[in-house]
Amino acid sequence: MNHPDFRVNGKIFATLGYPDKKHGMVKLPPEQQHEFTHNEPDAFVCVKGAWGRQGATSVLLPAARENSVKAAIEIAWRNAASSPQKRARG
């Protein structure tokens, strides 16, 4: 999709550069998504629509604190790593 993504078990847990170079995305469990968007609303925002309801959380990187981004990425990675592996298409 013309931007870097990060995967574990065949699942994307984070991306960079979408919709622009100032943004990233982490896929968080609902409770953590609420925590990040509530505690740092200028940096973390739920993606609109079904993706957001499934945990996709936009990160405005210049507004985000480095330790918050690291924590969100770790949560997203752990969540994806603990989920069963996706089946390969084909």
PDB file of N, CA, C and O in Angstrom:
ATOM      1  N   MET A   1       0.826  -1.202   0.000  1.00  0.00           N
ATOM      2  CA  MET A   1       0.000   0.000   0.000  1.00  0.00           C
ATOM      3  C   MET A   1       0.865   1.258   0.000  1.00  0.00           C
ATOM      4  O   MET A   1       0.400   2.335   0.373  1.00  0.00           O
ATOM      5  N   ASN A   2       2.093   1.123  -0.409  1.00  0.00           N
ATOM      6  CA  ASN A   2       3.013   2.245  -0.557  1.00  0.00           C
ATOM      7  C   ASN A   2       3.387   2.933   0.751  1.00  0.00           C
ATOM      8  O   ASN A   2       3.728   4.116   0.751  1.00  0.00           O
ATOM      9  N   HIS A   3       3.327   2.207   1.861  1.00  0.00           N
ATOM     10  CA  HIS A   3       3.859   2.694   3.129  1.00  0.00           C
ATOM     11  C   HIS A   3       4.329   1.486   3.937  1.00  0.00           C
ATOM     12  O   HIS A   3       3.773   0.396   3.802  1.00  0.00           O
ATOM     13  N   PRO A   4       5.358   1.673   4.783  1.00  0.00           N
ATOM     14  CA  PRO A   4       5.884   0.546   5.553  1.00  0.00           C
ATOM     15  C   PRO A   4       4.861   0.025   6.550  1.00  0.00           C
ATOM     16  O   PRO A   4       4.118   0.793   7.161  1.00  0.00           O
ATOM     17  N   ASP A   5       4.837  -1.299   6.702  1.00  0.00           N
ATOM     18  CA  ASP A   5       4.030  -1.882   7.763  1.00  0.00           C
ATOM     19  C   ASP A   5       4.871  -2.899   8.521  1.00  0.00           C
ATOM     20  O   ASP A   5       5.877  -3.398   8.017  1.00  0.00           O
ATOM     21  N   PHE A   6       4.444  -3.189   9.721  1.00  0.00           N
ATOM     22  CA  PHE A   6       5.158  -4.088  10.612  1.00  0.00           C
ATOM     23  C   PHE A   6       4.216  -5.217  10.968  1.00  0.00           C
ATOM     24  O   PHE A   6       3.070  -4.988  11.353  1.00  0.00           O
ATOM     25  N   ARG A   7       4.720  -6.471  10.834  1.00  0.00           N
ATOM     26  CA  ARG A   7       3.871  -7.652  10.994  1.00  0.00           C
ATOM     27  C   ARG A   7       4.488  -8.673  11.930  1.00  0.00           C
ATOM     28  O   ARG A   7       5.707  -8.767  12.073  1.00  0.00           O
ATOM     29  N   VAL A   8       3.612  -9.431  12.559  1.00  0.00           N
ATOM     30  CA  VAL A   8       3.984 -10.611  13.315  1.00  0.00           C
ATOM     31  C   VAL A   8       2.843 -11.604  13.119  1.00  0.00           C
ATOM     32  O   VAL A   8       1.674 -11.220  13.120  1.00  0.00           O
ATOM     33  N   ASN A   9       3.182 -12.873  12.951  1.00  0.00           N
ATOM     34  CA  ASN A   9       2.162 -13.907  12.677  1.00  0.00           C
ATOM     35  C   ASN A   9       1.297 -13.550  11.475  1.00  0.00           C
ATOM     36  O   ASN A   9       0.120 -13.910  11.428  1.00  0.00           O
ATOM     37  N   GLY A  10       1.871 -12.846  10.504  1.00  0.00           N
ATOM     38  CA  GLY A  10       1.127 -12.481   9.306  1.00  0.00           C
ATOM     39  C   GLY A  10       0.131 -11.350   9.507  1.00  0.00           C
ATOM     40  O   GLY A  10      -0.652 -11.048   8.606  1.00  0.00           O
ATOM     41  N   LYS A  11       0.152 -10.718  10.683  1.00  0.00           N
ATOM     42  CA  LYS A  11      -0.796  -9.631  10.986  1.00  0.00           C
ATOM     43  C   LYS A  11      -0.057  -8.313  11.106  1.00  0.00           C
ATOM     44  O   LYS A  11       1.008  -8.233  11.718  1.00  0.00           O
ATOM     45  N   ILE A  12      -0.637  -7.282  10.514  1.00  0.00           N
ATOM     46  CA  ILE A  12      -0.083  -5.933  10.654  1.00  0.00           C
ATOM     47  C   ILE A  12      -0.436  -5.420  12.051  1.00  0.00           C
ATOM     48  O   ILE A  12      -1.599  -5.441  12.455  1.00  0.00           O
ATOM     49  N   PHE A  13       0.592  -4.956  12.786  1.00  0.00           N
ATOM     50  CA  PHE A  13       0.332  -4.368  14.096  1.00  0.00           C
ATOM     51  C   PHE A  13       0.684  -2.884  14.131  1.00  0.00           C
ATOM     52  O   PHE A  13       0.301  -2.180  15.066  1.00  0.00           O
ATOM     53  N   ALA A  14       1.420  -2.396  13.109  1.00  0.00           N
ATOM     54  CA  ALA A  14       1.766  -0.976  13.055  1.00  0.00           C
ATOM     55  C   ALA A  14       2.142  -0.597  11.626  1.00  0.00           C
ATOM     56  O   ALA A  14       2.583  -1.444  10.849  1.00  0.00           O
ATOM     57  N   THR A  15       1.968   0.671  11.286  1.00  0.00           N
ATOM     58  CA  THR A  15       2.376   1.196   9.987  1.00  0.00           C
ATOM     59  C   THR A  15       3.004   2.570  10.184  1.00  0.00           C
ATOM     60  O   THR A  15       2.850   3.198  11.231  1.00  0.00           O
ATOM     61  N   LEU A  16       3.705   3.014   9.168  1.00  0.00           N
ATOM     62  CA  LEU A  16       4.258   4.372   9.130  1.00  0.00           C
ATOM     63  C   LEU A  16       3.839   5.042   7.833  1.00  0.00           C
ATOM     64  O   LEU A  16       3.659   4.379   6.812  1.00  0.00           O
ATOM     65  N   GLY A  17       3.685   6.358   7.876  1.00  0.00           N
ATOM     66  CA  GLY A  17       3.498   7.121   6.650  1.00  0.00           C
ATOM     67  C   GLY A  17       2.128   7.104   6.025  1.00  0.00           C
ATOM     68  O   GLY A  17       2.003   7.324   4.820  1.00  0.00           O
ATOM     69  N   TYR A  18       1.093   6.848   6.805  1.00  0.00           N
ATOM     70  CA  TYR A  18      -0.257   6.913   6.249  1.00  0.00           C
ATOM     71  C   TYR A  18      -1.147   7.682   7.213  1.00  0.00           C
ATOM     72  O   TYR A  18      -1.162   7.352   8.399  1.00  0.00           O
ATOM     73  N   PRO A  19      -1.865   8.659   6.780  1.00  0.00           N
ATOM     74  CA  PRO A  19      -2.053   9.162   5.418  1.00  0.00           C
ATOM     75  C   PRO A  19      -0.922  10.059   4.924  1.00  0.00           C
ATOM     76  O   PRO A  19      -0.882  10.421   3.748  1.00  0.00           O
ATOM     77  N   ASP A  20       0.015  10.425   5.839  1.00  0.00           N
ATOM     78  CA  ASP A  20       1.171  11.223   5.422  1.00  0.00           C
ATOM     79  C   ASP A  20       2.352  10.855   6.308  1.00  0.00           C
ATOM     80  O   ASP A  20       2.225  10.017   7.201  1.00  0.00           O
ATOM     81  N   LYS A  21       3.486  11.472   6.067  1.00  0.00           N
ATOM     82  CA  LYS A  21       4.708  11.109   6.786  1.00  0.00           C
ATOM     83  C   LYS A  21       4.699  11.502   8.259  1.00  0.00           C
ATOM     84  O   LYS A  21       5.569  11.075   9.019  1.00  0.00           O
ATOM     85  N   LYS A  22       3.742  12.297   8.662  1.00  0.00           N
ATOM     86  CA  LYS A  22       3.643  12.702  10.069  1.00  0.00           C
ATOM     87  C   LYS A  22       2.849  11.703  10.910  1.00  0.00           C
ATOM     88  O   LYS A  22       2.764  11.844  12.130  1.00  0.00           O
ATOM     89  N   HIS A  23       2.272  10.701  10.259  1.00  0.00           N
ATOM     90  CA  HIS A  23       1.387   9.762  10.953  1.00  0.00           C
ATOM     91  C   HIS A  23       1.908   8.329  10.910  1.00  0.00           C
ATOM     92  O   HIS A  23       2.676   7.935  10.033  1.00  0.00           O
ATOM     93  N   GLY A  24       1.454   7.585  11.888  1.00  0.00           N
ATOM     94  CA  GLY A  24       1.624   6.150  11.937  1.00  0.00           C
ATOM     95  C   GLY A  24       0.321   5.558  12.436  1.00  0.00           C
ATOM     96  O   GLY A  24      -0.638   6.285  12.696  1.00  0.00           O
ATOM     97  N   MET A  25       0.282   4.248  12.571  1.00  0.00           N
ATOM     98  CA  MET A  25      -0.912   3.575  13.080  1.00  0.00           C
ATOM     99  C   MET A  25      -0.447   2.397  13.919  1.00  0.00           C
ATOM    100  O   MET A  25       0.503   1.702  13.559  1.00  0.00           O
ATOM    101  N   VAL A  26      -1.120   2.179  15.033  1.00  0.00           N
ATOM    102  CA  VAL A  26      -0.929   0.976  15.834  1.00  0.00           C
ATOM    103  C   VAL A  26      -2.288   0.327  16.024  1.00  0.00           C
ATOM    104  O   VAL A  26      -3.303   1.013  16.143  1.00  0.00           O
ATOM    105  N   LYS A  27      -2.301  -0.996  16.052  1.00  0.00           N
ATOM    106  CA  LYS A  27      -3.559  -1.708  16.255  1.00  0.00           C
ATOM    107  C   LYS A  27      -3.591  -2.189  17.703  1.00  0.00           C
ATOM    108  O   LYS A  27      -2.855  -3.095  18.093  1.00  0.00           O
ATOM    109  N   LEU A  28      -4.458  -1.563  18.482  1.00  0.00           N
ATOM    110  CA  LEU A  28      -4.522  -1.805  19.913  1.00  0.00           C
ATOM    111  C   LEU A  28      -5.794  -2.530  20.322  1.00  0.00           C
ATOM    112  O   LEU A  28      -6.825  -2.389  19.665  1.00  0.00           O
ATOM    113  N   PRO A  29      -5.734  -3.306  21.403  1.00  0.00           N
ATOM    114  CA  PRO A  29      -6.968  -3.841  21.974  1.00  0.00           C
ATOM    115  C   PRO A  29      -7.836  -2.672  22.457  1.00  0.00           C
ATOM    116  O   PRO A  29      -7.307  -1.616  22.804  1.00  0.00           O
ATOM    117  N   PRO A  30      -9.159  -2.851  22.482  1.00  0.00           N
ATOM    118  CA  PRO A  30     -10.071  -1.737  22.806  1.00  0.00           C
ATOM    119  C   PRO A  30      -9.739  -0.984  24.093  1.00  0.00           C
ATOM    120  O   PRO A  30      -9.789   0.246  24.110  1.00  0.00           O
ATOM    121  N   GLU A  31      -9.409  -1.684  25.153  1.00  0.00           N
ATOM    122  CA  GLU A  31      -9.128  -1.023  26.429  1.00  0.00           C
ATOM    123  C   GLU A  31      -7.905  -0.103  26.323  1.00  0.00           C
ATOM    124  O   GLU A  31      -7.923   1.025  26.815  1.00  0.00           O
ATOM    125  N   GLN A  32      -6.852  -0.595  25.680  1.00  0.00           N
ATOM    126  CA  GLN A  32      -5.650   0.227  25.527  1.00  0.00           C
ATOM    127  C   GLN A  32      -5.870   1.359  24.533  1.00  0.00           C
ATOM    128  O   GLN A  32      -5.332   2.451  24.712  1.00  0.00           O
ATOM    129  N   GLN A  33      -6.657   1.109  23.482  1.00  0.00           N
ATOM    130  CA  GLN A  33      -6.978   2.169  22.527  1.00  0.00           C
ATOM    131  C   GLN A  33      -7.661   3.321  23.257  1.00  0.00           C
ATOM    132  O   GLN A  33      -7.318   4.486  23.053  1.00  0.00           O
ATOM    133  N   HIS A  34      -8.614   2.992  24.095  1.00  0.00           N
ATOM    134  CA  HIS A  34      -9.319   4.023  24.862  1.00  0.00           C
ATOM    135  C   HIS A  34      -8.347   4.775  25.761  1.00  0.00           C
ATOM    136  O   HIS A  34      -8.409   6.000  25.857  1.00  0.00           O
ATOM    137  N   GLU A  35      -7.452   4.049  26.418  1.00  0.00           N
ATOM    138  CA  GLU A  35      -6.488   4.677  27.330  1.00  0.00           C
ATOM    139  C   GLU A  35      -5.597   5.685  26.593  1.00  0.00           C
ATOM    140  O   GLU A  35      -5.423   6.814  27.051  1.00  0.00           O
ATOM    141  N   PHE A  36      -5.031   5.271  25.445  1.00  0.00           N
ATOM    142  CA  PHE A  36      -4.148   6.172  24.707  1.00  0.00           C
ATOM    143  C   PHE A  36      -4.909   7.375  24.149  1.00  0.00           C
ATOM    144  O   PHE A  36      -4.434   8.506  24.249  1.00  0.00           O
ATOM    145  N   THR A  37      -6.081   7.142  23.567  1.00  0.00           N
ATOM    146  CA  THR A  37      -6.829   8.259  22.975  1.00  0.00           C
ATOM    147  C   THR A  37      -7.367   9.208  24.042  1.00  0.00           C
ATOM    148  O   THR A  37      -7.530  10.401  23.788  1.00  0.00           O
ATOM    149  N   HIS A  38      -7.637   8.690  25.214  1.00  0.00           N
ATOM    150  CA  HIS A  38      -8.114   9.534  26.320  1.00  0.00           C
ATOM    151  C   HIS A  38      -6.971  10.335  26.939  1.00  0.00           C
ATOM    152  O   HIS A  38      -7.118  11.526  27.213  1.00  0.00           O
ATOM    153  N   ASN A  39      -5.828   9.673  27.158  1.00  0.00           N
ATOM    154  CA  ASN A  39      -4.700  10.319  27.840  1.00  0.00           C
ATOM    155  C   ASN A  39      -3.908  11.267  26.950  1.00  0.00           C
ATOM    156  O   ASN A  39      -3.336  12.239  27.443  1.00  0.00           O
ATOM    157  N   GLU A  40      -3.864  11.000  25.641  1.00  0.00           N
ATOM    158  CA  GLU A  40      -3.102  11.846  24.718  1.00  0.00           C
ATOM    159  C   GLU A  40      -3.905  12.098  23.438  1.00  0.00           C
ATOM    160  O   GLU A  40      -3.519  11.641  22.362  1.00  0.00           O
ATOM    161  N   PRO A  41      -5.020  12.826  23.554  1.00  0.00           N
ATOM    162  CA  PRO A  41      -5.913  13.012  22.411  1.00  0.00           C
ATOM    163  C   PRO A  41      -5.306  13.806  21.249  1.00  0.00           C
ATOM    164  O   PRO A  41      -5.801  13.722  20.125  1.00  0.00           O
ATOM    165  N   ASP A  42      -4.257  14.564  21.500  1.00  0.00           N
ATOM    166  CA  ASP A  42      -3.608  15.290  20.403  1.00  0.00           C
ATOM    167  C   ASP A  42      -2.701  14.387  19.583  1.00  0.00           C
ATOM    168  O   ASP A  42      -2.331  14.732  18.460  1.00  0.00           O
ATOM    169  N   ALA A  43      -2.341  13.238  20.131  1.00  0.00           N
ATOM    170  CA  ALA A  43      -1.416  12.335  19.454  1.00  0.00           C
ATOM    171  C   ALA A  43      -2.087  11.053  18.963  1.00  0.00           C
ATOM    172  O   ALA A  43      -1.760  10.569  17.880  1.00  0.00           O
ATOM    173  N   PHE A  44      -3.014  10.498  19.735  1.00  0.00           N
ATOM    174  CA  PHE A  44      -3.646   9.214  19.419  1.00  0.00           C
ATOM    175  C   PHE A  44      -5.136   9.421  19.137  1.00  0.00           C
ATOM    176  O   PHE A  44      -5.852  10.003  19.951  1.00  0.00           O
ATOM    177  N   VAL A  45      -5.595   8.940  17.975  1.00  0.00           N
ATOM    178  CA  VAL A  45      -6.986   9.095  17.565  1.00  0.00           C
ATOM    179  C   VAL A  45      -7.460   7.784  16.932  1.00  0.00           C
ATOM    180  O   VAL A  45      -6.736   7.176  16.143  1.00  0.00           O
ATOM    181  N   CYS A  46      -8.668   7.354  17.277  1.00  0.00           N
ATOM    182  CA  CYS A  46      -9.234   6.156  16.641  1.00  0.00           C
ATOM    183  C   CYS A  46      -9.409   6.425  15.150  1.00  0.00           C
ATOM    184  O   CYS A  46      -9.891   7.487  14.754  1.00  0.00           O
ATOM    185  N   VAL A  47      -9.017   5.463  14.334  1.00  0.00           N
ATOM    186  CA  VAL A  47      -9.269   5.551  12.900  1.00  0.00           C
ATOM    187  C   VAL A  47     -10.780   5.448  12.710  1.00  0.00           C
ATOM    188  O   VAL A  47     -11.448   4.718  13.443  1.00  0.00           O
ATOM    189  N   LYS A  48     -11.318   6.166  11.744  1.00  0.00           N
ATOM    190  CA  LYS A  48     -12.760   6.163  11.506  1.00  0.00           C
ATOM    191  C   LYS A  48     -13.232   4.814  10.977  1.00  0.00           C
ATOM    192  O   LYS A  48     -12.487   4.094  10.312  1.00  0.00           O
ATOM    193  N   GLY A  49     -14.467   4.493  11.281  1.00  0.00           N
ATOM    194  CA  GLY A  49     -15.115   3.309  10.720  1.00  0.00           C
ATOM    195  C   GLY A  49     -14.722   2.008  11.405  1.00  0.00           C
ATOM    196  O   GLY A  49     -14.259   1.994  12.545  1.00  0.00           O
ATOM    197  N   ALA A  50     -14.921   0.913  10.671  1.00  0.00           N
ATOM    198  CA  ALA A  50     -14.717  -0.431  11.204  1.00  0.00           C
ATOM    199  C   ALA A  50     -13.280  -0.676  11.644  1.00  0.00           C
ATOM    200  O   ALA A  50     -13.053  -1.353  12.646  1.00  0.00           O
ATOM    201  N   TRP A  51     -12.305  -0.137  10.913  1.00  0.00           N
ATOM    202  CA  TRP A  51     -10.908  -0.350  11.306  1.00  0.00           C
ATOM    203  C   TRP A  51     -10.649   0.225  12.688  1.00  0.00           C
ATOM    204  O   TRP A  51      -9.966  -0.396  13.503  1.00  0.00           O
ATOM    205  N   GLY A  52     -11.185   1.392  12.951  1.00  0.00           N
ATOM    206  CA  GLY A  52     -11.024   2.003  14.266  1.00  0.00           C
ATOM    207  C   GLY A  52     -11.699   1.188  15.350  1.00  0.00           C
ATOM    208  O   GLY A  52     -11.157   1.037  16.445  1.00  0.00           O
ATOM    209  N   ARG A  53     -12.881   0.660  15.055  1.00  0.00           N
ATOM    210  CA  ARG A  53     -13.578  -0.184  16.034  1.00  0.00           C
ATOM    211  C   ARG A  53     -12.812  -1.476  16.279  1.00  0.00           C
ATOM    212  O   ARG A  53     -12.994  -2.109  17.319  1.00  0.00           O
ATOM    213  N   GLN A  54     -11.961  -1.879  15.343  1.00  0.00           N
ATOM    214  CA  GLN A  54     -11.148  -3.089  15.497  1.00  0.00           C
ATOM    215  C   GLN A  54      -9.769  -2.770  16.084  1.00  0.00           C
ATOM    216  O   GLN A  54      -8.911  -3.650  16.148  1.00  0.00           O
ATOM    217  N   GLY A  55      -9.549  -1.532  16.510  1.00  0.00           N
ATOM    218  CA  GLY A  55      -8.329  -1.185  17.213  1.00  0.00           C
ATOM    219  C   GLY A  55      -7.353  -0.295  16.474  1.00  0.00           C
ATOM    220  O   GLY A  55      -6.373   0.157  17.067  1.00  0.00           O
ATOM    221  N   ALA A  56      -7.588  -0.025  15.185  1.00  0.00           N
ATOM    222  CA  ALA A  56      -6.663   0.826  14.435  1.00  0.00           C
ATOM    223  C   ALA A  56      -6.670   2.229  15.037  1.00  0.00           C
ATOM    224  O   ALA A  56      -7.708   2.885  15.125  1.00  0.00           O
ATOM    225  N   THR A  57      -5.486   2.666  15.447  1.00  0.00           N
ATOM    226  CA  THR A  57      -5.329   3.930  16.157  1.00  0.00           C
ATOM    227  C   THR A  57      -4.273   4.765  15.448  1.00  0.00           C
ATOM    228  O   THR A  57      -3.115   4.359  15.353  1.00  0.00           O
ATOM    229  N   SER A  58      -4.670   5.926  14.952  1.00  0.00           N
ATOM    230  CA  SER A  58      -3.749   6.824  14.259  1.00  0.00           C
ATOM    231  C   SER A  58      -2.890   7.555  15.281  1.00  0.00           C
ATOM    232  O   SER A  58      -3.361   7.952  16.347  1.00  0.00           O
ATOM    233  N   VAL A  59      -1.606   7.725  14.928  1.00  0.00           N
ATOM    234  CA  VAL A  59      -0.668   8.416  15.812  1.00  0.00           C
ATOM    235  C   VAL A  59      -0.071   9.598  15.052  1.00  0.00           C
ATOM    236  O   VAL A  59       0.587   9.411  14.028  1.00  0.00           O
ATOM    237  N   LEU A  60      -0.295  10.793  15.543  1.00  0.00           N
ATOM    238  CA  LEU A  60       0.356  11.982  14.997  1.00  0.00           C
ATOM    239  C   LEU A  60       1.727  12.046  15.666  1.00  0.00           C
ATOM    240  O   LEU A  60       1.857  12.481  16.810  1.00  0.00           O
ATOM    241  N   LEU A  61       2.733  11.609  14.940  1.00  0.00           N
ATOM    242  CA  LEU A  61       4.054  11.391  15.520  1.00  0.00           C
ATOM    243  C   LEU A  61       4.678  12.641  16.148  1.00  0.00           C
ATOM    244  O   LEU A  61       5.237  12.530  17.238  1.00  0.00           O
ATOM    245  N   PRO A  62       4.614  13.825  15.524  1.00  0.00           N
ATOM    246  CA  PRO A  62       5.223  14.996  16.165  1.00  0.00           C
ATOM    247  C   PRO A  62       4.576  15.369  17.503  1.00  0.00           C
ATOM    248  O   PRO A  62       5.224  15.990  18.345  1.00  0.00           O
ATOM    249  N   ALA A  63       3.315  15.002  17.707  1.00  0.00           N
ATOM    250  CA  ALA A  63       2.605  15.344  18.941  1.00  0.00           C
ATOM    251  C   ALA A  63       2.746  14.269  20.018  1.00  0.00           C
ATOM    252  O   ALA A  63       2.427  14.508  21.183  1.00  0.00           O
ATOM    253  N   ALA A  64       3.220  13.092  19.630  1.00  0.00           N
ATOM    254  CA  ALA A  64       3.281  11.956  20.555  1.00  0.00           C
ATOM    255  C   ALA A  64       4.593  11.949  21.337  1.00  0.00           C
ATOM    256  O   ALA A  64       5.649  12.319  20.824  1.00  0.00           O
ATOM    257  N   ARG A  65       4.494  11.523  22.575  1.00  0.00           N
ATOM    258  CA  ARG A  65       5.695  11.346  23.396  1.00  0.00           C
ATOM    259  C   ARG A  65       6.360  10.019  22.999  1.00  0.00           C
ATOM    260  O   ARG A  65       5.679   9.022  22.762  1.00  0.00           O
ATOM    261  N   GLU A  66       7.676  10.023  22.932  1.00  0.00           N
ATOM    262  CA  GLU A  66       8.421   8.841  22.490  1.00  0.00           C
ATOM    263  C   GLU A  66       8.079   7.607  23.331  1.00  0.00           C
ATOM    264  O   GLU A  66       7.877   6.524  22.783  1.00  0.00           O
ATOM    265  N   ASN A  67       8.013   7.763  24.641  1.00  0.00           N
ATOM    266  CA  ASN A  67       7.723   6.596  25.484  1.00  0.00           C
ATOM    267  C   ASN A  67       6.299   6.080  25.260  1.00  0.00           C
ATOM    268  O   ASN A  67       6.054   4.883  25.409  1.00  0.00           O
ATOM    269  N   SER A  68       5.370   6.948  24.910  1.00  0.00           N
ATOM    270  CA  SER A  68       4.003   6.513  24.610  1.00  0.00           C
ATOM    271  C   SER A  68       3.954   5.720  23.312  1.00  0.00           C
ATOM    272  O   SER A  68       3.259   4.708  23.228  1.00  0.00           O
ATOM    273  N   VAL A  69       4.688   6.175  22.301  1.00  0.00           N
ATOM    274  CA  VAL A  69       4.725   5.461  21.022  1.00  0.00           C
ATOM    275  C   VAL A  69       5.351   4.085  21.229  1.00  0.00           C
ATOM    276  O   VAL A  69       4.843   3.088  20.714  1.00  0.00           O
ATOM    277  N   LYS A  70       6.442   4.026  21.972  1.00  0.00           N
ATOM    278  CA  LYS A  70       7.085   2.737  22.254  1.00  0.00           C
ATOM    279  C   LYS A  70       6.124   1.793  22.969  1.00  0.00           C
ATOM    280  O   LYS A  70       6.024   0.618  22.616  1.00  0.00           O
ATOM    281  N   ALA A  71       5.424   2.303  23.965  1.00  0.00           N
ATOM    282  CA  ALA A  71       4.471   1.474  24.714  1.00  0.00           C
ATOM    283  C   ALA A  71       3.345   0.975  23.813  1.00  0.00           C
ATOM    284  O   ALA A  71       2.959  -0.192  23.890  1.00  0.00           O
ATOM    285  N   ALA A  72       2.818   1.848  22.963  1.00  0.00           N
ATOM    286  CA  ALA A  72       1.732   1.454  22.058  1.00  0.00           C
ATOM    287  C   ALA A  72       2.199   0.392  21.066  1.00  0.00           C
ATOM    288  O   ALA A  72       1.476  -0.567  20.795  1.00  0.00           O
ATOM    289  N   ILE A  73       3.392   0.558  20.531  1.00  0.00           N
ATOM    290  CA  ILE A  73       3.920  -0.434  19.582  1.00  0.00           C
ATOM    291  C   ILE A  73       4.117  -1.777  20.278  1.00  0.00           C
ATOM    292  O   ILE A  73       3.802  -2.823  19.710  1.00  0.00           O
ATOM    293  N   GLU A  74       4.632  -1.753  21.497  1.00  0.00           N
ATOM    294  CA  GLU A  74       4.832  -3.012  22.226  1.00  0.00           C
ATOM    295  C   GLU A  74       3.502  -3.715  22.502  1.00  0.00           C
ATOM    296  O   GLU A  74       3.395  -4.930  22.339  1.00  0.00           O
ATOM    297  N   ILE A  75       2.499  -2.961  22.916  1.00  0.00           N
ATOM    298  CA  ILE A  75       1.169  -3.540  23.160  1.00  0.00           C
ATOM    299  C   ILE A  75       0.622  -4.133  21.875  1.00  0.00           C
ATOM    300  O   ILE A  75       0.111  -5.252  21.873  1.00  0.00           O
ATOM    301  N   ALA A  76       0.727  -3.385  20.775  1.00  0.00           N
ATOM    302  CA  ALA A  76       0.213  -3.865  19.484  1.00  0.00           C
ATOM    303  C   ALA A  76       0.942  -5.129  19.049  1.00  0.00           C
ATOM    304  O   ALA A  76       0.316  -6.075  18.571  1.00  0.00           O
ATOM    305  N   TRP A  77       2.278  -5.149  19.214  1.00  0.00           N
ATOM    306  CA  TRP A  77       3.061  -6.324  18.835  1.00  0.00           C
ATOM    307  C   TRP A  77       2.669  -7.534  19.685  1.00  0.00           C
ATOM    308  O   TRP A  77       2.435  -8.620  19.155  1.00  0.00           O
ATOM    309  N   ARG A  78       2.598  -7.344  20.987  1.00  0.00           N
ATOM    310  CA  ARG A  78       2.238  -8.463  21.880  1.00  0.00           C
ATOM    311  C   ARG A  78       0.847  -9.010  21.554  1.00  0.00           C
ATOM    312  O   ARG A  78       0.635 -10.222  21.555  1.00  0.00           O
ATOM    313  N   ASN A  79      -0.080  -8.126  21.282  1.00  0.00           N
ATOM    314  CA  ASN A  79      -1.439  -8.555  20.951  1.00  0.00           C
ATOM    315  C   ASN A  79      -1.454  -9.374  19.662  1.00  0.00           C
ATOM    316  O   ASN A  79      -2.089 -10.426  19.599  1.00  0.00           O
ATOM    317  N   ALA A  80      -0.757  -8.893  18.642  1.00  0.00           N
ATOM    318  CA  ALA A  80      -0.709  -9.617  17.362  1.00  0.00           C
ATOM    319  C   ALA A  80       0.085 -10.914  17.499  1.00  0.00           C
ATOM    320  O   ALA A  80      -0.279 -11.925  16.899  1.00  0.00           O
ATOM    321  N   ALA A  81       1.165 -10.898  18.282  1.00  0.00           N
ATOM    322  CA  ALA A  81       1.998 -12.094  18.446  1.00  0.00           C
ATOM    323  C   ALA A  81       1.262 -13.202  19.196  1.00  0.00           C
ATOM    324  O   ALA A  81       1.531 -14.383  18.977  1.00  0.00           O
ATOM    325  N   SER A  82       0.344 -12.829  20.069  1.00  0.00           N
ATOM    326  CA  SER A  82      -0.381 -13.836  20.843  1.00  0.00           C
ATOM    327  C   SER A  82      -1.597 -14.382  20.107  1.00  0.00           C
ATOM    328  O   SER A  82      -2.201 -15.359  20.550  1.00  0.00           O
ATOM    329  N   SER A  83      -1.962 -13.758  18.983  1.00  0.00           N
ATOM    330  CA  SER A  83      -3.097 -14.215  18.185  1.00  0.00           C
ATOM    331  C   SER A  83      -2.656 -15.339  17.259  1.00  0.00           C
ATOM    332  O   SER A  83      -1.494 -15.383  16.853  1.00  0.00           O
ATOM    333  N   PRO A  84      -3.567 -16.249  16.919  1.00  0.00           N
ATOM    334  CA  PRO A  84      -3.207 -17.306  15.980  1.00  0.00           C
ATOM    335  C   PRO A  84      -2.746 -16.730  14.645  1.00  0.00           C
ATOM    336  O   PRO A  84      -3.218 -15.677  14.217  1.00  0.00           O
ATOM    337  N   GLN A  85      -1.820 -17.430  13.991  1.00  0.00           N
ATOM    338  CA  GLN A  85      -1.280 -16.980  12.713  1.00  0.00           C
ATOM    339  C   GLN A  85      -2.357 -17.000  11.637  1.00  0.00           C
ATOM    340  O   GLN A  85      -3.193 -17.902  11.581  1.00  0.00           O
ATOM    341  N   LYS A  86      -2.312 -15.965  10.774  1.00  0.00           N
ATOM    342  CA  LYS A  86      -3.232 -15.902   9.642  1.00  0.00           C
ATOM    343  C   LYS A  86      -2.873 -16.984   8.635  1.00  0.00           C
ATOM    344  O   LYS A  86      -1.705 -17.341   8.482  1.00  0.00           O
ATOM    345  N   ARG A  87      -3.874 -17.494   7.958  1.00  0.00           N
ATOM    346  CA  ARG A  87      -3.620 -18.429   6.880  1.00  0.00           C
ATOM    347  C   ARG A  87      -3.126 -17.701   5.650  1.00  0.00           C
ATOM    348  O   ARG A  87      -3.581 -16.596   5.356  1.00  0.00           O
ATOM    349  N   ALA A  88      -2.213 -18.298   4.937  1.00  0.00           N
ATOM    350  CA  ALA A  88      -1.703 -17.698   3.712  1.00  0.00           C
ATOM    351  C   ALA A  88      -2.771 -17.777   2.636  1.00  0.00           C
ATOM    352  O   ALA A  88      -3.485 -18.773   2.514  1.00  0.00           O
ATOM    353  N   ARG A  89      -2.865 -16.703   1.855  1.00  0.00           N
ATOM    354  CA  ARG A  89      -3.811 -16.693   0.723  1.00  0.00           C
ATOM    355  C   ARG A  89      -3.200 -17.433  -0.442  1.00  0.00           C
ATOM    356  O   ARG A  89      -1.980 -17.478  -0.603  1.00  0.00           O
ATOM    357  N   GLY A  90      -4.052 -18.002  -1.238  1.00  0.00           N
ATOM    358  CA  GLY A  90      -3.490 -18.616  -2.433  1.00  0.00           C
ATOM    359  C   GLY A  90      -4.246 -19.713  -2.916  1.00  0.00           C
ATOM    360  O   GLY A  90      -3.879 -20.321  -3.921  1.00  0.00           O
TER     361      GLY A  90
END
